[in-house]
Amino acid sequence: MDERNENTQPVFNASKAEKYTALFMYIAAYVYTLTTGSRWELWLAVFVALFVLMVEYLDRGVKRARESWVWLVTVCTALGRSRVWGEFYSIAAVHILAVWWALSRGGKLIEGKSGHLLPLDALNGFVRIPFGNFSLRLRCAGAWIKDMSRGRKSNKNTIIASITAVVLGVLLLWWAASSLASADSGFGRMVSGVLDSLRINIGTDFWDFLFRFVVSLPVGAYVFGLIAGTARLPEEKLRRIVDLLGYDPSLVLHVNFGLLEDECCRTAFMRGAFLAGGSVTDPEKRYHLELATSHMQASREVSALLTEMGFVPHSVRRSGSSVIYFKQSEHIEDLLTTIGAPAAAMDIMTAKVDKEIRNGANRAMNCDMANVNKTVDAALEQTAAISRLAESGRLALLPEKLRQAAQLRLDNPEMSLQQLAERSDPPVSKSCMNHRMRRLMEEARESHE
């Protein structure tokens, strides 16, 4: 039983506020589709009002940040300037400002307030949160339907009565507005757009209504994903983004280049930076110097300062820290000398010289060993060939010079060709002795065949 429970997927839970907002979003999304009509200013204002009400309803338990009022005022200002800015710029400004207000009202700005990371907040608000919760409205509506099916009959009757009351209230409101509009021409002009949109005629208006309703479905899913997804977004995800960027919202460090115009000031600054976050690897193992900090901006500026000083730094992100590093021993020696650590630079130079001497000696020894092994292998092969010639009787038939070379090799199997050439009577060159040995090897192969 326990194992089955552990393997079961977590049950989706939706709050009462999310369920009601998910249902109300169908109306708000349809209102949004009306912003493409001739009365776009009116319907945009209506939708913004509905958007604000839904955000406030879902975030009513979240402490309000003071700057959220500033964002809300900017949204209202953009609405008020719609006739000056035009339809496109007004709607674009309202969209951008409304998203930032929703994030600020829900306390889900990456820095906790408006700051340097507002572009990333926009990426969260327009892409990551709404599309990451695109199916959330459907799931909340499904949860509401399940609650109705599992609830008591009295609760069902109450919900049905509430919906009926809302529908009747809208119809009565429309009837009252129509009556007042017919009685008062000024009031009629003011609400004519709303009444025309609520009036559905069988024919063209019906198909227009159906088209707008279909379009409103993905629009509502997107907007509800933004609103409810922001309310559901855990603080850990925002902190993870900050850690990934190596950014501390409470403290942003910068290099004051105005104080580093002189060479002595730059040297002193780099000395302090190395003492604060620098390290050097043992030169016997490898050459590596690095400067590490958790402040990405400060690391970039230090890297720029090193470039101005004539160095070639490399940068990398490692475990939430920004690291500037050098791999070349010459650059490490120069940097240590510049910041006032010549003794450490001399240690690296000494280790480098010792390593080169050891490597050279090892290469020479390996080369000598390879030559010795090659000489021994060749001598053994030549001795075996001469022995086969002697056994077959062909050695006695060879010229005197070849017989002399063969005898020298049999008597001195450990000697090189140069040494055999010097012992020959009369002495010959190494190439001559090599030629005689090749002749003996060819004769041995012919006798074997």
C-alpha positions in Angstrom: 0.0 0.0 0.0 2.8 2.4 0.9 4.8 1.6 -2.2 1.7 2.4 -4.4 1.2 5.7 -2.7 4.9 6.6 -3.2 4.7 5.9 -7.0 1.4 7.9 -7.4 1.7 11.3 -9.0 1.0 14.3 -6.6 -2.7 15.3 -6.7 -3.4 18.7 -8.3 -4.9 21.1 -5.8 -6.5 24.4 -6.8 -7.6 27.0 -4.3 -11.1 28.4 -4.3 -9.8 31.7 -5.6 -8.1 30.0 -8.5 -11.2 28.1 -9.4 -13.4 31.3 -9.4 -10.8 33.3 -11.3 -10.4 30.5 -13.9 -14.1 30.7 -14.6 -14.2 34.5 -14.6 -11.3 34.5 -17.0 -13.6 33.3 -19.8 -15.5 36.6 -19.6 -12.3 38.7 -19.2 -10.7 37.0 -22.2 -13.7 37.6 -24.4 -13.6 41.3 -23.4 -9.9 41.3 -24.4 -10.8 40.2 -27.9 -13.1 43.3 -28.2 -10.0 45.6 -28.0 -9.6 45.1 -31.7 -12.8 46.8 -32.5 -13.8 50.4 -33.0 -14.2 51.0 -29.3 -10.8 49.6 -28.4 -10.1 52.3 -25.8 -13.3 51.4 -23.8 -12.7 47.7 -23.9 -9.0 48.0 -23.1 -9.9 50.0 -20.0 -12.6 47.4 -19.0 -10.1 44.5 -19.5 -7.4 46.3 -17.5 -9.9 46.8 -14.7 -10.8 43.1 -14.7 -7.1 42.2 -14.9 -6.4 44.3 -11.8 -9.3 42.8 -9.9 -8.2 39.2 -10.6 -4.6 39.9 -9.6 -5.7 41.6 -6.4 -8.1 38.7 -5.7 -5.4 36.1 -6.1 -2.7 38.1 -4.3 -4.8 39.4 -1.5 -2.7 37.6 1.1 0.6 38.9 -0.3 2.1 42.0 1.3 1.9 44.9 -1.1 5.1 46.5 -2.2 5.0 50.3 -2.4 6.4 50.4 -5.9 3.4 48.3 -7.1 1.4 51.5 -6.8 3.9 53.3 -9.1 3.5 50.5 -11.7 -0.3 50.7 -11.4 -0.2 54.5 -11.9 1.9 54.0 -15.1 -0.7 51.5 -16.4 -3.5 54.1 -15.9 -1.3 56.8 -17.4 -0.8 54.7 -20.5 -4.6 54.1 -20.7 -5.2 57.9 -20.4 -2.7 58.7 -23.2 -4.3 56.3 -25.7 -5.7 59.0 -27.9 -2.3 60.7 -28.1 -0.1 57.6 -28.6 -2.5 55.7 -30.9 -3.8 52.2 -30.7 -0.6 50.2 -31.2 1.7 52.1 -28.8 -1.0 52.4 -26.2 -1.8 48.7 -26.2 1.9 47.8 -26.2 2.7 50.1 -23.3 -0.3 48.8 -21.3 0.7 45.2 -21.8 4.3 45.7 -20.7 3.5 47.9 -17.7 0.6 45.6 -16.6 2.9 42.5 -16.6 5.5 44.3 -14.5 2.7 45.5 -12.1 1.4 42.0 -11.7 4.9 40.7 -10.9 5.5 43.6 -8.5 2.1 43.1 -6.8 2.7 39.4 -6.3 6.2 40.0 -5.0 7.8 38.0 -7.8 10.4 40.4 -9.2 13.7 38.6 -9.4 15.5 41.3 -7.3 12.5 41.7 -5.0 12.1 45.2 -6.5 12.6 47.0 -9.8 16.2 47.1 -10.8 18.9 45.9 -13.2 17.1 42.6 -13.9 13.8 44.1 -15.2 14.5 42.6 -18.7 14.7 39.2 -17.1 11.5 39.9 -15.2 9.9 40.7 -18.6 11.1 37.4 -19.9 9.5 35.7 -16.9 6.3 37.6 -17.2 5.8 37.3 -21.0 7.2 33.8 -21.7 8.3 31.6 -18.8 5.4 32.0 -16.4 2.4 32.2 -18.7 3.5 29.4 -21.1 4.8 27.3 -18.2 1.3 27.4 -16.7 -0.7 27.5 -20.0 -2.9 24.5 -19.0 -3.5 25.8 -15.4 -6.8 27.4 -16.2 -8.2 24.2 -17.7 -7.0 22.2 -14.7 -8.5 24.7 -12.2 -11.8 24.6 -14.1 -11.7 20.8 -14.1 -11.1 20.9 -10.4 -14.2 23.1 -9.9 -16.3 20.7 -12.0 -15.1 17.8 -9.9 -16.0 19.7 -6.7 -19.5 20.2 -8.1 -19.9 16.6 -8.9 -18.7 15.4 -5.5 -20.4 18.1 -3.5 -23.8 17.9 -1.8 -27.0 18.6 -3.6 -27.5 21.8 -1.6 -24.1 23.1 -2.7 -24.9 22.3 -6.3 -28.2 24.1 -6.1 -26.4 27.1 -4.5 -23.8 27.3 -7.3 -26.5 26.9 -10.0 -28.6 29.6 -8.3 -25.6 31.9 -8.2 -24.8 31.4 -11.9 -28.4 32.0 -12.8 -28.5 35.1 -10.7 -25.4 36.4 -12.4 -26.8 35.8 -15.9 -30.1 37.4 -14.9 -28.3 40.3 -13.4 -26.3 40.9 -16.7 -29.6 40.6 -18.7 -31.3 43.1 -16.3 -28.3 45.4 -16.5 -28.4 45.3 -20.3 -32.2 46.0 -20.3 -31.8 48.9 -18.0 -28.9 50.4 -19.9 -30.8 50.0 -23.2 -33.8 51.8 -21.7 -31.7 54.6 -20.4 -29.9 54.9 -23.7 -33.2 55.3 -25.5 -34.3 57.9 -23.1 -31.0 59.9 -22.9 -29.1 60.4 -26.1 -25.9 61.4 -24.3 -25.9 58.3 -22.2 -26.8 56.3 -25.3 -23.7 57.5 -27.1 -21.5 56.7 -24.1 -22.6 53.0 -23.7 -23.5 52.3 -27.3 -20.3 50.3 -27.8 -21.0 48.1 -24.8 -24.7 47.5 -25.8 -23.8 46.7 -29.4 -21.2 44.1 -28.1 -23.7 42.4 -25.8 -26.4 42.3 -28.5 -26.2 39.0 -30.5 -28.2 38.7 -33.7 -28.6 35.5 -35.6 -26.4 35.9 -38.7 -23.2 37.8 -39.0 -23.0 38.9 -35.3 -23.3 35.3 -34.2 -20.4 34.2 -36.2 -18.3 37.2 -35.0 -19.2 36.2 -31.4 -18.2 32.6 -32.1 -14.9 33.6 -33.6 -14.0 35.9 -30.7 -15.0 33.2 -28.2 -12.6 30.7 -29.9 -9.8 33.3 -29.9 -10.5 34.1 -26.3 -9.7 30.5 -25.2 -5.9 30.6 -25.7 -5.9 34.3 -24.6 -7.5 33.4 -21.4 -5.2 30.4 -20.8 -2.2 32.7 -21.3 -3.4 35.5 -19.0 -4.6 33.1 -16.3 -1.2 31.3 -16.6 0.5 34.7 -15.9 -1.8 35.6 -13.0 -2.1 32.3 -11.2 1.4 31.1 -12.2 2.9 34.3 -10.6 1.0 33.5 -7.4 2.2 29.9 -7.5 5.8 30.7 -8.4 8.0 29.6 -5.4 10.7 32.0 -4.1 13.3 29.2 -4.6 13.1 29.5 -8.4 13.8 33.2 -8.3 16.7 32.7 -5.9 18.0 30.0 -8.3 18.1 32.5 -11.1 20.0 35.0 -9.0 22.5 32.3 -7.9 23.0 31.3 -11.5 23.8 34.8 -12.6 26.1 35.3 -9.6 24.1 38.4 -8.7 23.4 39.7 -5.2 20.3 41.9 -5.3 21.3 43.5 -1.9 24.8 44.5 -3.1 26.1 45.3 -6.5 29.9 45.8 -6.6 31.6 47.9 -9.2 35.3 48.9 -9.9 35.8 52.6 -9.5 38.0 53.2 -12.5 38.3 56.9 -11.6 40.6 55.9 -8.7 42.8 53.6 -10.9 44.2 56.0 -13.5 47.8 55.6 -12.2 49.8 52.5 -12.6 50.6 52.3 -8.9 46.9 52.4 -8.0 46.1 49.6 -10.4 48.9 47.5 -9.0 47.7 48.1 -5.5 44.1 47.2 -6.5 45.1 44.0 -8.2 47.2 43.1 -5.1 44.1 43.5 -2.9 42.0 41.5 -5.4 44.4 38.6 -5.4 44.6 38.6 -1.6 40.8 38.6 -1.4 40.0 35.8 -3.9 43.2 34.7 -5.6 45.0 31.3 -5.6 47.9 29.7 -7.4 48.3 26.0 -8.1 51.5 24.2 -7.2 53.7 24.7 -10.3 55.1 21.2 -9.9 51.7 19.9 -10.9 50.4 22.5 -13.4 50.4 26.2 -14.1 47.1 27.9 -12.9 46.3 31.2 -11.3 42.7 32.4 -10.7 40.7 35.2 -9.1 37.3 34.2 -7.9 34.3 36.3 -6.8 30.6 35.9 -6.4 29.9 39.3 -8.1 29.7 38.9 -11.9 29.8 42.6 -12.7 32.9 43.2 -10.5 34.6 40.2 -12.2 33.9 41.6 -15.7 35.4 44.9 -14.7 38.5 43.4 -13.2 39.0 41.4 -16.4 38.7 44.6 -18.4 41.3 46.2 -16.0 43.7 43.3 -16.5 43.3 43.6 -20.3 44.2 47.3 -20.0 47.3 46.4 -18.0 48.5 44.1 -20.9 47.4 40.7 -19.6 45.2 38.2 -21.4 42.7 36.9 -18.8 40.2 34.1 -19.4 36.8 34.0 -17.6 34.5 31.1 -16.7 31.4 30.5 -14.5 31.9 27.9 -11.8 29.4 26.9 -9.0 27.8 30.4 -9.0 31.2 32.2 -8.9 32.9 34.3 -11.6 36.5 33.1 -12.1 39.3 34.9 -13.9 42.2 32.5 -14.7 45.6 32.2 -16.4 47.1 29.0 -17.7 50.4 30.3 -19.3 53.4 30.3 -16.9 54.8 33.5 -18.4 51.5 35.4 -17.7 51.4 34.0 -14.2 55.0 35.1 -13.5 54.3 38.6 -14.9 51.2 39.1 -12.8 52.8 37.9 -9.6 55.8 40.2 -10.3 53.4 43.1 -11.0 51.4 42.8 -7.7 54.6 42.6 -5.7 55.3 38.8 -5.3 58.6 38.3 -7.2 59.7 35.5 -4.9 56.6 33.5 -5.9 57.3 34.3 -9.5 60.9 33.0 -9.1 59.6 29.8 -7.5 57.4 29.2 -10.6 60.4 30.0 -12.9 62.6 27.6 -10.9 60.0 24.9 -11.0 59.6 25.4 -14.7 63.4 25.1 -15.3 63.7 22.0 -13.1 60.7 20.5 -15.0 62.3 21.3 -18.4 65.7 19.8 -17.3 64.0 16.6 -16.0 61.9 16.3 -19.2 65.0 16.8 -21.4 67.0 14.2 -19.4 64.1 11.8 -19.7 63.8 12.4 -23.4 67.5 11.8 -23.9 67.5 8.7 -21.8 64.5 7.3 -23.7 66.2 8.1 -27.0 69.4 6.3 -25.9 67.4 3.3 -24.6 65.6 3.2 -27.9 68.9 3.3 -29.9 70.4 0.6 -27.7 67.4 -1.6 -28.1 67.5 -1.0 -31.9 71.2 -1.9 -32.0 70.7 -5.1 -29.9 67.8 -6.2 -32.1 69.7 -5.6 -35.3 72.8 -7.5 -33.9 70.7 -10.5 -33.0 69.0 -10.6 -36.4 72.5 -10.3 -38.1 74.0 -13.0 -35.9 71.1 -15.4 -36.7 71.4 -14.7 -40.4 75.2 -15.4 -40.3 74.6 -18.6 -38.4 72.2 -19.8 -41.1 74.8 -19.0 -43.8 77.4 -21.0 -41.9 75.1 -24.0 -41.5 74.2 -24.0 -45.1 77.9 -23.7 -46.2 77.3 -20.6 -48.2 79.4 -18.4 -45.9 82.6 -20.0 -47.1 81.7 -19.2 -50.7 81.3 -15.5 -50.0 84.0 -12.8 -50.7 86.7 -12.3 -48.1 85.3 -8.9 -47.0 81.9 -10.3 -46.3 83.4 -13.3 -44.4 85.5 -10.8 -42.3 82.4 -8.7 -41.5 80.5 -11.9 -40.5 83.3 -13.1 -38.2 83.5 -9.6 -36.5 79.7 -9.8 -35.8 79.9 -13.3 -34.5 82.8 -12.4 -32.2 81.3 -9.0 -31.0 77.5 -9.3 -31.0 77.1 -6.4 -28.6 79.0 -3.8 -30.7 77.4 -1.3 -32.9 78.1 -0.9 -36.6 80.5 2.0 -35.9 82.5 -0.1 -33.5 82.6 -3.0 -36.0 83.8 -0.7 -38.8 86.7 0.6 -36.6 87.8 -3.0 -35.7 87.8 -4.1 -39.4 91.2 -4.6 -41.1 91.6 -2.3 -42.7 89.1 0.1 -40.9 86.1 1.0 -43.0 83.3 3.5 -42.7 80.0 2.8 -40.9 78.1 3.0 -44.1 80.5 0.4 -45.7 80.0 -2.0 -42.7 76.2 -1.4 -42.9 76.3 -2.3 -46.6 78.2 -5.6 -45.9 75.7 -6.5 -43.2 72.8 -6.0 -45.6 74.6 -8.2 -48.2 74.9 -10.9 -45.5 71.2 -10.6 -44.7 70.2 -10.9 -48.3 72.3 -14.0 -48.8 70.7 -15.5 -45.7 67.2 -14.9 -47.1 68.2 -16.4 -50.4 69.6 -19.5 -48.8 66.4 -19.9 -46.7 64.3 -19.7 -49.8 
